[in-house]
Amino acid sequence: MLFRIDPTGDEPLYSQLAAQVRAAAARGELADGERLPAARDLAASLEINLHTVLRAYQDLRAEGLVELRRGRGAVVTAGAVRDVSPLHDAIQAVVDTARRLGVSPDTTLALVKEALR
């Protein structure tokens, strides 16, 4: 899995990392039992603090998406791997409608976030 971060973005770096793992799981790109990169290696490759990566992994553990195992690192759980294709279809319908109506991505995202509360 390739991670990318935007150090100048508004979203915290740990949150950016966790979001990428969530999205990859939702797209079916991660398998049950698959290991994420070692925190030290990922921190070094992204040139960020080790604790930033650990915070992302801890957040993912709290959500039940990964297990943190001593000596094995972060491992994707079965709960992270599920078929969300109906959700993808619904999201695509929202995107298509927003484009047709000329609604900006920021406004669309704000409406979705509000609906999820």
Summary of the structure (lengths in Angstrom):
residues: 117
radius of gyration: 16.0
end to end distance: 30.3
largest distance: 51.4
contacts: 287
relative contact order: 0.13
helix: 57%
strand: 8%
